[in-house]
Amino acid sequence: MLRFLPVILVVALLGAFAILKFLTYNKKYKRSRNQVADLLDSFLGEENGWKAWDAFLSCPLEDENLETIRIRCANLEREFPPDIDGQFCNDKGIEVIRAYIAELRKPLGGMQ
C-alpha cells in the first residue's frame, strides 16, 4: 500500500487543482468605473503600466458596460496597430483609452 502513496497523492493534488480551476473558470470580477479608469490610467502613465493592463485584460468583469470596454481595449492592438515596436497600439488607440478614462470618471446620473 505504501508504494502507491505517491500515485494517490499526485492524483489527489490533480483532482483538487481541477476542482479549483472549474470553480474559478467563469468567475467575473467586480470592479467600479473608477477602478477601471485607474487601471487604464496606470497603463498610460506608469513605467510598470503593463501590470495594470494585464490585470485589466485578463479578468472578465461583472458589469456589462465595463466588460465591453475591456474587450474593446483588448482588441485595440489589432484595430490600431502600433507604429513603433514596443507599443501596444498607435496614437488613435491611445485616444480611445483616454476617452474611456474620461467617460468612466464622469458621475453617473448627471448629478455633479
Gaussian input, Z-matrix of N, CA and C with variables (Angstrom, degrees):
# hf/3-21g

backbone

0 1
 N
 C     1     B1
 C     2     B2     1     A1
 N     3     B3     2     A2     1     D1
 C     4     B4     3     A3     2     D2
 C     5     B5     4     A4     3     D3
 N     6     B6     5     A5     4     D4
 C     7     B7     6     A6     5     D5
 C     8     B8     7     A7     6     D6
 N     9     B9     8     A8     7     D7
 C    10    B10     9     A9     8     D8
 C    11    B11    10    A10     9     D9
 N    12    B12    11    A11    10    D10
 C    13    B13    12    A12    11    D11
 C    14    B14    13    A13    12    D12
 N    15    B15    14    A14    13    D13
 C    16    B16    15    A15    14    D14
 C    17    B17    16    A16    15    D15
 N    18    B18    17    A17    16    D16
 C    19    B19    18    A18    17    D17
 C    20    B20    19    A19    18    D18
 N    21    B21    20    A20    19    D19
 C    22    B22    21    A21    20    D20
 C    23    B23    22    A22    21    D21
 N    24    B24    23    A23    22    D22
 C    25    B25    24    A24    23    D23
 C    26    B26    25    A25    24    D24
 N    27    B27    26    A26    25    D25
 C    28    B28    27    A27    26    D26
 C    29    B29    28    A28    27    D27
 N    30    B30    29    A29    28    D28
 C    31    B31    30    A30    29    D29
 C    32    B32    31    A31    30    D30
 N    33    B33    32    A32    31    D31
 C    34    B34    33    A33    32    D32
 C    35    B35    34    A34    33    D33
 N    36    B36    35    A35    34    D34
 C    37    B37    36    A36    35    D35
 C    38    B38    37    A37    36    D36
 N    39    B39    38    A38    37    D37
 C    40    B40    39    A39    38    D38
 C    41    B41    40    A40    39    D39
 N    42    B42    41    A41    40    D40
 C    43    B43    42    A42    41    D41
 C    44    B44    43    A43    42    D42
 N    45    B45    44    A44    43    D43
 C    46    B46    45    A45    44    D44
 C    47    B47    46    A46    45    D45
 N    48    B48    47    A47    46    D46
 C    49    B49    48    A48    47    D47
 C    50    B50    49    A49    48    D48
 N    51    B51    50    A50    49    D49
 C    52    B52    51    A51    50    D50
 C    53    B53    52    A52    51    D51
 N    54    B54    53    A53    52    D52
 C    55    B55    54    A54    53    D53
 C    56    B56    55    A55    54    D54
 N    57    B57    56    A56    55    D55
 C    58    B58    57    A57    56    D56
 C    59    B59    58    A58    57    D57
 N    60    B60    59    A59    58    D58
 C    61    B61    60    A60    59    D59
 C    62    B62    61    A61    60    D60
 N    63    B63    62    A62    61    D61
 C    64    B64    63    A63    62    D62
 C    65    B65    64    A64    63    D63
 N    66    B66    65    A65    64    D64
 C    67    B67    66    A66    65    D65
 C    68    B68    67    A67    66    D66
 N    69    B69    68    A68    67    D67
 C    70    B70    69    A69    68    D68
 C    71    B71    70    A70    69    D69
 N    72    B72    71    A71    70    D70
 C    73    B73    72    A72    71    D71
 C    74    B74    73    A73    72    D72
 N    75    B75    74    A74    73    D73
 C    76    B76    75    A75    74    D74
 C    77    B77    76    A76    75    D75
 N    78    B78    77    A77    76    D76
 C    79    B79    78    A78    77    D77
 C    80    B80    79    A79    78    D78
 N    81    B81    80    A80    79    D79
 C    82    B82    81    A81    80    D80
 C    83    B83    82    A82    81    D81
 N    84    B84    83    A83    82    D82
 C    85    B85    84    A84    83    D83
 C    86    B86    85    A85    84    D84
 N    87    B87    86    A86    85    D85
 C    88    B88    87    A87    86    D86
 C    89    B89    88    A88    87    D87
 N    90    B90    89    A89    88    D88
 C    91    B91    90    A90    89    D89
 C    92    B92    91    A91    90    D90
 N    93    B93    92    A92    91    D91
 C    94    B94    93    A93    92    D92
 C    95    B95    94    A94    93    D93
 N    96    B96    95    A95    94    D94
 C    97    B97    96    A96    95    D95
 C    98    B98    97    A97    96    D96
 N    99    B99    98    A98    97    D97
 C   100   B100    99    A99    98    D98
 C   101   B101   100   A100    99    D99
 N   102   B102   101   A101   100   D100
 C   103   B103   102   A102   101   D101
 C   104   B104   103   A103   102   D102
 N   105   B105   104   A104   103   D103
 C   106   B106   105   A105   104   D104
 C   107   B107   106   A106   105   D105
 N   108   B108   107   A107   106   D106
 C   109   B109   108   A108   107   D107
 C   110   B110   109   A109   108   D108
 N   111   B111   110   A110   109   D109
 C   112   B112   111   A111   110   D110
 C   113   B113   112   A112   111   D111
 N   114   B114   113   A113   112   D112
 C   115   B115   114   A114   113   D113
 C   116   B116   115   A115   114   D114
 N   117   B117   116   A116   115   D115
 C   118   B118   117   A117   116   D116
 C   119   B119   118   A118   117   D117
 N   120   B120   119   A119   118   D118
 C   121   B121   120   A120   119   D119
 C   122   B122   121   A121   120   D120
 N   123   B123   122   A122   121   D121
 C   124   B124   123   A123   122   D122
 C   125   B125   124   A124   123   D123
 N   126   B126   125   A125   124   D124
 C   127   B127   126   A126   125   D125
 C   128   B128   127   A127   126   D126
 N   129   B129   128   A128   127   D127
 C   130   B130   129   A129   128   D128
 C   131   B131   130   A130   129   D129
 N   132   B132   131   A131   130   D130
 C   133   B133   132   A132   131   D131
 C   134   B134   133   A133   132   D132
 N   135   B135   134   A134   133   D133
 C   136   B136   135   A135   134   D134
 C   137   B137   136   A136   135   D135
 N   138   B138   137   A137   136   D136
 C   139   B139   138   A138   137   D137
 C   140   B140   139   A139   138   D138
 N   141   B141   140   A140   139   D139
 C   142   B142   141   A141   140   D140
 C   143   B143   142   A142   141   D141
 N   144   B144   143   A143   142   D142
 C   145   B145   144   A144   143   D143
 C   146   B146   145   A145   144   D144
 N   147   B147   146   A146   145   D145
 C   148   B148   147   A147   146   D146
 C   149   B149   148   A148   147   D147
 N   150   B150   149   A149   148   D148
 C   151   B151   150   A150   149   D149
 C   152   B152   151   A151   150   D150
 N   153   B153   152   A152   151   D151
 C   154   B154   153   A153   152   D152
 C   155   B155   154   A154   153   D153
 N   156   B156   155   A155   154   D154
 C   157   B157   156   A156   155   D155
 C   158   B158   157   A157   156   D156
 N   159   B159   158   A158   157   D157
 C   160   B160   159   A159   158   D158
 C   161   B161   160   A160   159   D159
 N   162   B162   161   A161   160   D160
 C   163   B163   162   A162   161   D161
 C   164   B164   163   A163   162   D162
 N   165   B165   164   A164   163   D163
 C   166   B166   165   A165   164   D164
 C   167   B167   166   A166   165   D165
 N   168   B168   167   A167   166   D166
 C   169   B169   168   A168   167   D167
 C   170   B170   169   A169   168   D168
 N   171   B171   170   A170   169   D169
 C   172   B172   171   A171   170   D170
 C   173   B173   172   A172   171   D171
 N   174   B174   173   A173   172   D172
 C   175   B175   174   A174   173   D173
 C   176   B176   175   A175   174   D174
 N   177   B177   176   A176   175   D175
 C   178   B178   177   A177   176   D176
 C   179   B179   178   A178   177   D177
 N   180   B180   179   A179   178   D178
 C   181   B181   180   A180   179   D179
 C   182   B182   181   A181   180   D180
 N   183   B183   182   A182   181   D181
 C   184   B184   183   A183   182   D182
 C   185   B185   184   A184   183   D183
 N   186   B186   185   A185   184   D184
 C   187   B187   186   A186   185   D185
 C   188   B188   187   A187   186   D186
 N   189   B189   188   A188   187   D187
 C   190   B190   189   A189   188   D188
 C   191   B191   190   A190   189   D189
 N   192   B192   191   A191   190   D190
 C   193   B193   192   A192   191   D191
 C   194   B194   193   A193   192   D192
 N   195   B195   194   A194   193   D193
 C   196   B196   195   A195   194   D194
 C   197   B197   196   A196   195   D195
 N   198   B198   197   A197   196   D196
 C   199   B199   198   A198   197   D197
 C   200   B200   199   A199   198   D198
 N   201   B201   200   A200   199   D199
 C   202   B202   201   A201   200   D200
 C   203   B203   202   A202   201   D201
 N   204   B204   203   A203   202   D202
 C   205   B205   204   A204   203   D203
 C   206   B206   205   A205   204   D204
 N   207   B207   206   A206   205   D205
 C   208   B208   207   A207   206   D206
 C   209   B209   208   A208   207   D207
 N   210   B210   209   A209   208   D208
 C   211   B211   210   A210   209   D209
 C   212   B212   211   A211   210   D210
 N   213   B213   212   A212   211   D211
 C   214   B214   213   A213   212   D212
 C   215   B215   214   A214   213   D213
 N   216   B216   215   A215   214   D214
 C   217   B217   216   A216   215   D215
 C   218   B218   217   A217   216   D216
 N   219   B219   218   A218   217   D217
 C   220   B220   219   A219   218   D218
 C   221   B221   220   A220   219   D219
 N   222   B222   221   A221   220   D220
 C   223   B223   222   A222   221   D221
 C   224   B224   223   A223   222   D222
 N   225   B225   224   A224   223   D223
 C   226   B226   225   A225   224   D224
 C   227   B227   226   A226   225   D225
 N   228   B228   227   A227   226   D226
 C   229   B229   228   A228   227   D227
 C   230   B230   229   A229   228   D228
 N   231   B231   230   A230   229   D229
 C   232   B232   231   A231   230   D230
 C   233   B233   232   A232   231   D231
 N   234   B234   233   A233   232   D232
 C   235   B235   234   A234   233   D233
 C   236   B236   235   A235   234   D234
 N   237   B237   236   A236   235   D235
 C   238   B238   237   A237   236   D236
 C   239   B239   238   A238   237   D237
 N   240   B240   239   A239   238   D238
 C   241   B241   240   A240   239   D239
 C   242   B242   241   A241   240   D240
 N   243   B243   242   A242   241   D241
 C   244   B244   243   A243   242   D242
 C   245   B245   244   A244   243   D243
 N   246   B246   245   A245   244   D244
 C   247   B247   246   A246   245   D245
 C   248   B248   247   A247   246   D246
 N   249   B249   248   A248   247   D247
 C   250   B250   249   A249   248   D248
 C   251   B251   250   A250   249   D249
 N   252   B252   251   A251   250   D250
 C   253   B253   252   A252   251   D251
 C   254   B254   253   A253   252   D252
 N   255   B255   254   A254   253   D253
 C   256   B256   255   A255   254   D254
 C   257   B257   256   A256   255   D255
 N   258   B258   257   A257   256   D256
 C   259   B259   258   A258   257   D257
 C   260   B260   259   A259   258   D258
 N   261   B261   260   A260   259   D259
 C   262   B262   261   A261   260   D260
 C   263   B263   262   A262   261   D261
 N   264   B264   263   A263   262   D262
 C   265   B265   264   A264   263   D263
 C   266   B266   265   A265   264   D264
 N   267   B267   266   A266   265   D265
 C   268   B268   267   A267   266   D266
 C   269   B269   268   A268   267   D267
 N   270   B270   269   A269   268   D268
 C   271   B271   270   A270   269   D269
 C   272   B272   271   A271   270   D270
 N   273   B273   272   A272   271   D271
 C   274   B274   273   A273   272   D272
 C   275   B275   274   A274   273   D273
 N   276   B276   275   A275   274   D274
 C   277   B277   276   A276   275   D275
 C   278   B278   277   A277   276   D276
 N   279   B279   278   A278   277   D277
 C   280   B280   279   A279   278   D278
 C   281   B281   280   A280   279   D279
 N   282   B282   281   A281   280   D280
 C   283   B283   282   A282   281   D281
 C   284   B284   283   A283   282   D282
 N   285   B285   284   A284   283   D283
 C   286   B286   285   A285   284   D284
 C   287   B287   286   A286   285   D285
 N   288   B288   287   A287   286   D286
 C   289   B289   288   A288   287   D287
 C   290   B290   289   A289   288   D288
 N   291   B291   290   A290   289   D289
 C   292   B292   291   A291   290   D290
 C   293   B293   292   A292   291   D291
 N   294   B294   293   A293   292   D292
 C   295   B295   294   A294   293   D293
 C   296   B296   295   A295   294   D294
 N   297   B297   296   A296   295   D295
 C   298   B298   297   A297   296   D296
 C   299   B299   298   A298   297   D297
 N   300   B300   299   A299   298   D298
 C   301   B301   300   A300   299   D299
 C   302   B302   301   A301   300   D300
 N   303   B303   302   A302   301   D301
 C   304   B304   303   A303   302   D302
 C   305   B305   304   A304   303   D303
 N   306   B306   305   A305   304   D304
 C   307   B307   306   A306   305   D305
 C   308   B308   307   A307   306   D306
 N   309   B309   308   A308   307   D307
 C   310   B310   309   A309   308   D308
 C   311   B311   310   A310   309   D309
 N   312   B312   311   A311   310   D310
 C   313   B313   312   A312   311   D311
 C   314   B314   313   A313   312   D312
 N   315   B315   314   A314   313   D313
 C   316   B316   315   A315   314   D314
 C   317   B317   316   A316   315   D315
 N   318   B318   317   A317   316   D316
 C   319   B319   318   A318   317   D317
 C   320   B320   319   A319   318   D318
 N   321   B321   320   A320   319   D319
 C   322   B322   321   A321   320   D320
 C   323   B323   322   A322   321   D321
 N   324   B324   323   A323   322   D322
 C   325   B325   324   A324   323   D323
 C   326   B326   325   A325   324   D324
 N   327   B327   326   A326   325   D325
 C   328   B328   327   A327   326   D326
 C   329   B329   328   A328   327   D327
 N   330   B330   329   A329   328   D328
 C   331   B331   330   A330   329   D329
 C   332   B332   331   A331   330   D330
 N   333   B333   332   A332   331   D331
 C   334   B334   333   A333   332   D332
 C   335   B335   334   A334   333   D333

   B1=1.4536
   B2=1.5308
   B3=1.3089
   B4=1.4622
   B5=1.5220
   B6=1.3059
   B7=1.4580
   B8=1.5286
   B9=1.3244
   B10=1.4589
   B11=1.5301
   B12=1.3075
   B13=1.4536
   B14=1.5340
   B15=1.3461
   B16=1.4755
   B17=1.5345
   B18=1.3092
   B19=1.4670
   B20=1.5244
   B21=1.3223
   B22=1.4654
   B23=1.5273
   B24=1.3157
   B25=1.4538
   B26=1.5308
   B27=1.3290
   B28=1.4692
   B29=1.5255
   B30=1.3106
   B31=1.4656
   B32=1.5329
   B33=1.3236
   B34=1.4611
   B35=1.5292
   B36=1.3241
   B37=1.4627
   B38=1.5257
   B39=1.3252
   B40=1.4637
   B41=1.5301
   B42=1.3222
   B43=1.4636
   B44=1.5157
   B45=1.3266
   B46=1.4677
   B47=1.5256
   B48=1.3223
   B49=1.4606
   B50=1.5277
   B51=1.3288
   B52=1.4716
   B53=1.5235
   B54=1.3169
   B55=1.4658
   B56=1.5190
   B57=1.3271
   B58=1.4658
   B59=1.5217
   B60=1.3301
   B61=1.4699
   B62=1.5270
   B63=1.3090
   B64=1.4630
   B65=1.5266
   B66=1.3201
   B67=1.4608
   B68=1.5236
   B69=1.3211
   B70=1.4637
   B71=1.5275
   B72=1.3183
   B73=1.4677
   B74=1.5238
   B75=1.3115
   B76=1.4618
   B77=1.5194
   B78=1.3009
   B79=1.4569
   B80=1.5226
   B81=1.3171
   B82=1.4596
   B83=1.5133
   B84=1.3030
   B85=1.4472
   B86=1.5143
   B87=1.3122
   B88=1.4609
   B89=1.5238
   B90=1.3079
   B91=1.4705
   B92=1.5197
   B93=1.3168
   B94=1.4611
   B95=1.5280
   B96=1.3040
   B97=1.4654
   B98=1.5249
   B99=1.3221
   B100=1.4633
   B101=1.5333
   B102=1.3260
   B103=1.4605
   B104=1.5257
   B105=1.3292
   B106=1.4710
   B107=1.5247
   B108=1.3326
   B109=1.4650
   B110=1.5268
   B111=1.3326
   B112=1.4716
   B113=1.5301
   B114=1.3392
   B115=1.4697
   B116=1.5299
   B117=1.3247
   B118=1.4669
   B119=1.5311
   B120=1.3183
   B121=1.4636
   B122=1.5301
   B123=1.3230
   B124=1.4659
   B125=1.5161
   B126=1.3187
   B127=1.4615
   B128=1.5246
   B129=1.3210
   B130=1.4569
   B131=1.5247
   B132=1.3298
   B133=1.4480
   B134=1.5121
   B135=1.3025
   B136=1.4596
   B137=1.5191
   B138=1.3144
   B139=1.4635
   B140=1.5303
   B141=1.3284
   B142=1.4644
   B143=1.5241
   B144=1.3127
   B145=1.4475
   B146=1.5170
   B147=1.3060
   B148=1.4696
   B149=1.5238
   B150=1.3272
   B151=1.4694
   B152=1.5237
   B153=1.3280
   B154=1.4701
   B155=1.5252
   B156=1.3207
   B157=1.4723
   B158=1.5181
   B159=1.3195
   B160=1.4609
   B161=1.5264
   B162=1.3286
   B163=1.4645
   B164=1.5273
   B165=1.3150
   B166=1.4672
   B167=1.5237
   B168=1.3155
   B169=1.4642
   B170=1.5217
   B171=1.3137
   B172=1.4652
   B173=1.5289
   B174=1.3100
   B175=1.4654
   B176=1.5243
   B177=1.3373
   B178=1.4675
   B179=1.5322
   B180=1.3207
   B181=1.4608
   B182=1.5244
   B183=1.3388
   B184=1.4612
   B185=1.5296
   B186=1.3157
   B187=1.4636
   B188=1.5292
   B189=1.3238
   B190=1.4693
   B191=1.5314
   B192=1.3331
   B193=1.4667
   B194=1.5314
   B195=1.3238
   B196=1.4648
   B197=1.5277
   B198=1.3232
   B199=1.4700
   B200=1.5279
   B201=1.3257
   B202=1.4668
   B203=1.5267
   B204=1.3295
   B205=1.4654
   B206=1.5266
   B207=1.3311
   B208=1.4772
   B209=1.5297
   B210=1.3104
   B211=1.4726
   B212=1.5293
   B213=1.3310
   B214=1.4720
   B215=1.5249
   B216=1.3322
   B217=1.4714
   B218=1.5320
   B219=1.3105
   B220=1.4602
   B221=1.5232
   B222=1.3236
   B223=1.4679
   B224=1.5257
   B225=1.3320
   B226=1.4574
   B227=1.5286
   B228=1.2990
   B229=1.4666
   B230=1.5317
   B231=1.3222
   B232=1.4682
   B233=1.5228
   B234=1.3277
   B235=1.4625
   B236=1.5328
   B237=1.3344
   B238=1.4601
   B239=1.5280
   B240=1.3280
   B241=1.4673
   B242=1.5376
   B243=1.3340
   B244=1.4676
   B245=1.5221
   B246=1.3307
   B247=1.4639
   B248=1.5268
   B249=1.3304
   B250=1.4628
   B251=1.5226
   B252=1.3276
   B253=1.4608
   B254=1.5257
   B255=1.3248
   B256=1.4526
   B257=1.5214
   B258=1.3229
   B259=1.4611
   B260=1.5154
   B261=1.3361
   B262=1.4576
   B263=1.5289
   B264=1.3269
   B265=1.4662
   B266=1.5201
   B267=1.3186
   B268=1.4731
   B269=1.5349
   B270=1.3185
   B271=1.4697
   B272=1.5284
   B273=1.3257
   B274=1.4736
   B275=1.5268
   B276=1.3200
   B277=1.4643
   B278=1.5213
   B279=1.3360
   B280=1.4671
   B281=1.5359
   B282=1.3368
   B283=1.4650
   B284=1.5280
   B285=1.3348
   B286=1.4670
   B287=1.5251
   B288=1.3310
   B289=1.4647
   B290=1.5328
   B291=1.3290
   B292=1.4794
   B293=1.5347
   B294=1.3275
   B295=1.4710
   B296=1.5323
   B297=1.3283
   B298=1.4657
   B299=1.5249
   B300=1.3240
   B301=1.4660
   B302=1.5258
   B303=1.3252
   B304=1.4706
   B305=1.5274
   B306=1.3197
   B307=1.4661
   B308=1.5262
   B309=1.3249
   B310=1.4669
   B311=1.5225
   B312=1.3095
   B313=1.4694
   B314=1.5345
   B315=1.3335
   B316=1.4650
   B317=1.5228
   B318=1.3346
   B319=1.4684
   B320=1.5256
   B321=1.3044
   B322=1.4732
   B323=1.5148
   B324=1.3026
   B325=1.4524
   B326=1.5193
   B327=1.3128
   B328=1.4479
   B329=1.5202
   B330=1.3362
   B331=1.4609
   B332=1.5235
   B333=1.3298
   B334=1.4570
   B335=1.4884
   A1=111.60
   A2=117.89
   A3=121.22
   A4=112.28
   A5=117.27
   A6=118.27
   A7=112.19
   A8=117.81
   A9=121.87
   A10=112.64
   A11=116.88
   A12=121.26
   A13=112.83
   A14=120.48
   A15=119.39
   A16=112.45
   A17=117.24
   A18=120.90
   A19=110.04
   A20=116.47
   A21=120.98
   A22=110.14
   A23=116.77
   A24=121.47
   A25=111.02
   A26=117.06
   A27=121.07
   A28=110.50
   A29=117.80
   A30=121.72
   A31=110.07
   A32=117.33
   A33=121.16
   A34=110.62
   A35=117.62
   A36=120.98
   A37=111.50
   A38=116.73
   A39=120.27
   A40=111.01
   A41=116.48
   A42=120.70
   A43=111.63
   A44=116.65
   A45=120.57
   A46=110.43
   A47=117.22
   A48=121.49
   A49=110.66
   A50=116.86
   A51=121.14
   A52=110.59
   A53=117.82
   A54=121.20
   A55=110.49
   A56=116.62
   A57=120.92
   A58=111.06
   A59=117.56
   A60=121.22
   A61=110.69
   A62=117.02
   A63=121.16
   A64=110.94
   A65=116.83
   A66=121.25
   A67=112.68
   A68=117.33
   A69=120.53
   A70=112.69
   A71=118.31
   A72=121.65
   A73=112.46
   A74=117.64
   A75=121.06
   A76=112.56
   A77=116.99
   A78=120.16
   A79=110.57
   A80=114.61
   A81=120.52
   A82=107.55
   A83=115.64
   A84=121.41
   A85=111.37
   A86=114.69
   A87=121.02
   A88=107.76
   A89=115.56
   A90=121.99
   A91=107.33
   A92=114.95
   A93=119.65
   A94=109.39
   A95=115.55
   A96=120.77
   A97=109.58
   A98=115.99
   A99=120.96
   A100=111.38
   A101=117.08
   A102=120.13
   A103=111.21
   A104=116.42
   A105=119.93
   A106=109.69
   A107=117.12
   A108=120.21
   A109=110.50
   A110=117.51
   A111=121.29
   A112=111.34
   A113=116.93
   A114=120.12
   A115=110.86
   A116=116.28
   A117=120.02
   A118=110.28
   A119=116.11
   A120=121.40
   A121=110.97
   A122=115.86
   A123=120.38
   A124=111.21
   A125=115.92
   A126=119.76
   A127=110.91
   A128=116.47
   A129=119.86
   A130=112.72
   A131=117.39
   A132=118.61
   A133=118.13
   A134=118.13
   A135=119.50
   A136=111.75
   A137=113.63
   A138=119.20
   A139=110.47
   A140=116.75
   A141=121.31
   A142=111.34
   A143=117.02
   A144=121.78
   A145=114.40
   A146=116.89
   A147=120.12
   A148=111.32
   A149=117.20
   A150=120.06
   A151=109.84
   A152=116.32
   A153=120.60
   A154=110.24
   A155=115.44
   A156=121.04
   A157=110.58
   A158=116.49
   A159=121.07
   A160=110.54
   A161=116.71
   A162=120.24
   A163=110.70
   A164=116.67
   A165=121.21
   A166=111.67
   A167=116.98
   A168=120.43
   A169=113.56
   A170=117.60
   A171=119.55
   A172=113.85
   A173=118.76
   A174=121.06
   A175=111.43
   A176=118.10
   A177=120.05
   A178=110.38
   A179=116.40
   A180=121.58
   A181=111.63
   A182=116.63
   A183=122.34
   A184=111.68
   A185=116.47
   A186=121.91
   A187=109.47
   A188=116.74
   A189=121.01
   A190=112.67
   A191=116.93
   A192=119.70
   A193=110.90
   A194=116.11
   A195=119.73
   A196=110.88
   A197=116.31
   A198=120.18
   A199=110.19
   A200=117.48
   A201=120.84
   A202=110.42
   A203=116.57
   A204=120.98
   A205=110.07
   A206=116.43
   A207=120.77
   A208=110.64
   A209=116.36
   A210=120.38
   A211=110.54
   A212=117.00
   A213=119.71
   A214=110.23
   A215=116.67
   A216=120.18
   A217=111.30
   A218=116.56
   A219=120.09
   A220=111.64
   A221=116.37
   A222=120.72
   A223=114.22
   A224=117.63
   A225=120.02
   A226=112.35
   A227=116.83
   A228=120.52
   A229=110.78
   A230=116.45
   A231=120.29
   A232=111.89
   A233=115.15
   A234=119.87
   A235=111.75
   A236=116.03
   A237=121.88
   A238=108.66
   A239=117.65
   A240=121.27
   A241=111.78
   A242=116.50
   A243=120.00
   A244=111.96
   A245=114.93
   A246=121.33
   A247=111.22
   A248=115.76
   A249=122.08
   A250=108.68
   A251=116.86
   A252=120.50
   A253=109.79
   A254=116.05
   A255=120.74
   A256=113.48
   A257=117.43
   A258=121.06
   A259=109.08
   A260=115.75
   A261=119.55
   A262=110.30
   A263=115.55
   A264=121.03
   A265=107.70
   A266=116.06
   A267=118.74
   A268=110.24
   A269=116.42
   A270=121.90
   A271=113.08
   A272=117.03
   A273=119.11
   A274=110.92
   A275=117.08
   A276=120.84
   A277=111.42
   A278=116.79
   A279=121.20
   A280=109.71
   A281=116.99
   A282=120.74
   A283=111.16
   A284=116.60
   A285=120.76
   A286=109.34
   A287=117.11
   A288=120.87
   A289=110.24
   A290=116.75
   A291=120.26
   A292=111.15
   A293=116.44
   A294=119.95
   A295=110.16
   A296=117.32
   A297=120.23
   A298=110.56
   A299=117.38
   A300=120.62
   A301=109.92
   A302=117.22
   A303=121.37
   A304=110.96
   A305=116.55
   A306=121.26
   A307=110.76
   A308=116.34
   A309=120.68
   A310=112.70
   A311=117.68
   A312=121.38
   A313=112.29
   A314=117.07
   A315=120.34
   A316=109.68
   A317=116.75
   A318=118.67
   A319=110.76
   A320=115.84
   A321=120.88
   A322=109.75
   A323=117.20
   A324=122.21
   A325=115.18
   A326=117.65
   A327=121.08
   A328=115.08
   A329=118.81
   A330=121.05
   A331=109.19
   A332=115.96
   A333=118.50
   A334=111.76
   D1=-38.05
   D2=-179.14
   D3=-64.47
   D4=-29.53
   D5=-179.00
   D6=-70.63
   D7=-19.28
   D8=177.60
   D9=-91.68
   D10=-6.02
   D11=-177.82
   D12=-57.39
   D13=-45.88
   D14=177.94
   D15=-60.88
   D16=-38.71
   D17=179.31
   D18=-65.63
   D19=-44.25
   D20=179.05
   D21=-62.54
   D22=-41.62
   D23=179.85
   D24=-63.30
   D25=-44.58
   D26=179.26
   D27=-63.84
   D28=-43.97
   D29=179.28
   D30=-62.99
   D31=-41.33
   D32=178.77
   D33=-63.97
   D34=-43.63
   D35=179.01
   D36=-64.52
   D37=-42.71
   D38=177.65
   D39=-63.11
   D40=-40.23
   D41=177.54
   D42=-63.21
   D43=-44.08
   D44=178.60
   D45=-63.29
   D46=-41.79
   D47=177.95
   D48=-61.93
   D49=-44.18
   D50=-179.61
   D51=-63.17
   D52=-41.35
   D53=179.04
   D54=-64.91
   D55=-44.00
   D56=178.60
   D57=-61.52
   D58=-43.70
   D59=178.02
   D60=-62.22
   D61=-41.80
   D62=-179.68
   D63=-63.27
   D64=-42.05
   D65=-178.15
   D66=-67.94
   D67=-29.06
   D68=-177.72
   D69=-104.54
   D70=2.41
   D71=-174.52
   D72=-58.75
   D73=-50.02
   D74=-176.29
   D75=-100.90
   D76=20.81
   D77=-178.21
   D78=-65.78
   D79=131.94
   D80=175.75
   D81=-113.66
   D82=140.99
   D83=-173.83
   D84=-97.16
   D85=143.93
   D86=178.85
   D87=-94.84
   D88=116.22
   D89=176.13
   D90=-131.99
   D91=145.93
   D92=177.34
   D93=-84.38
   D94=166.64
   D95=176.32
   D96=-58.74
   D97=-40.61
   D98=-179.38
   D99=-65.73
   D100=-40.13
   D101=178.55
   D102=-63.41
   D103=-41.10
   D104=178.36
   D105=-66.05
   D106=-42.70
   D107=176.96
   D108=-60.01
   D109=-40.66
   D110=178.41
   D111=-62.94
   D112=-41.73
   D113=178.54
   D114=-63.53
   D115=-43.61
   D116=178.99
   D117=-65.39
   D118=-41.60
   D119=177.89
   D120=-60.89
   D121=-42.01
   D122=178.68
   D123=-62.38
   D124=-40.43
   D125=179.03
   D126=-60.23
   D127=-42.45
   D128=-177.36
   D129=-77.20
   D130=-30.00
   D131=-169.11
   D132=-107.61
   D133=-17.60
   D134=-174.12
   D135=-106.75
   D136=151.52
   D137=177.16
   D138=-63.86
   D139=-35.97
   D140=178.46
   D141=-97.35
   D142=28.68
   D143=-178.25
   D144=-62.03
   D145=-18.55
   D146=179.42
   D147=-63.69
   D148=-30.82
   D149=178.28
   D150=-65.25
   D151=-44.85
   D152=177.69
   D153=-63.32
   D154=-42.81
   D155=179.98
   D156=-60.72
   D157=-45.87
   D158=179.83
   D159=-63.37
   D160=-42.34
   D161=178.39
   D162=-61.77
   D163=-39.71
   D164=-179.96
   D165=-68.12
   D166=-47.31
   D167=-174.93
   D168=-73.42
   D169=-27.87
   D170=-172.06
   D171=-90.62
   D172=-3.70
   D173=-176.42
   D174=-119.76
   D175=107.34
   D176=176.87
   D177=-57.67
   D178=146.20
   D179=-175.07
   D180=-110.74
   D181=146.34
   D182=179.03
   D183=-65.21
   D184=-45.61
   D185=-176.73
   D186=-69.32
   D187=122.42
   D188=-175.74
   D189=-62.23
   D190=-39.08
   D191=-180.00
   D192=-65.53
   D193=-43.24
   D194=178.72
   D195=-68.11
   D196=-34.88
   D197=177.76
   D198=-65.84
   D199=-37.84
   D200=176.56
   D201=-61.90
   D202=-42.06
   D203=177.40
   D204=-63.36
   D205=-43.74
   D206=-179.34
   D207=-60.12
   D208=-45.21
   D209=-178.91
   D210=-66.09
   D211=-42.43
   D212=178.22
   D213=-61.17
   D214=-44.42
   D215=-179.87
   D216=-63.17
   D217=-35.38
   D218=178.84
   D219=-63.84
   D220=-24.85
   D221=-177.81
   D222=-101.73
   D223=2.83
   D224=-179.01
   D225=-61.35
   D226=-31.18
   D227=179.83
   D228=-61.18
   D229=-37.38
   D230=178.26
   D231=-81.09
   D232=-38.38
   D233=-178.78
   D234=-70.11
   D235=-38.56
   D236=-179.56
   D237=-129.74
   D238=77.62
   D239=-175.90
   D240=-55.34
   D241=144.24
   D242=-178.49
   D243=-64.79
   D244=146.68
   D245=176.18
   D246=-86.70
   D247=-24.94
   D248=-175.00
   D249=-127.66
   D250=140.57
   D251=175.92
   D252=-57.58
   D253=139.16
   D254=179.43
   D255=95.97
   D256=-15.01
   D257=176.42
   D258=-84.26
   D259=153.66
   D260=175.23
   D261=-80.63
   D262=-44.45
   D263=179.84
   D264=-151.03
   D265=175.99
   D266=-179.12
   D267=-83.89
   D268=-175.11
   D269=-175.52
   D270=-61.42
   D271=-33.47
   D272=178.69
   D273=-66.44
   D274=-36.28
   D275=175.34
   D276=-65.92
   D277=-39.14
   D278=176.85
   D279=-63.28
   D280=-38.42
   D281=176.71
   D282=-60.96
   D283=-38.42
   D284=177.71
   D285=-61.90
   D286=-45.04
   D287=179.68
   D288=-62.15
   D289=-44.09
   D290=179.06
   D291=-62.33
   D292=-38.20
   D293=178.11
   D294=-65.16
   D295=-39.84
   D296=176.45
   D297=-62.80
   D298=-42.79
   D299=179.00
   D300=-58.93
   D301=-47.30
   D302=179.66
   D303=-61.45
   D304=-43.32
   D305=179.85
   D306=-62.92
   D307=-43.26
   D308=-177.85
   D309=-70.27
   D310=-25.16
   D311=-179.14
   D312=-83.11
   D313=-15.79
   D314=178.07
   D315=-68.57
   D316=139.93
   D317=176.14
   D318=-66.06
   D319=144.38
   D320=177.18
   D321=-79.07
   D322=150.01
   D323=173.48
   D324=81.59
   D325=5.38
   D326=175.50
   D327=75.70
   D328=1.30
   D329=179.38
   D330=-86.98
   D331=136.52
   D332=-179.33
   D333=-124.98

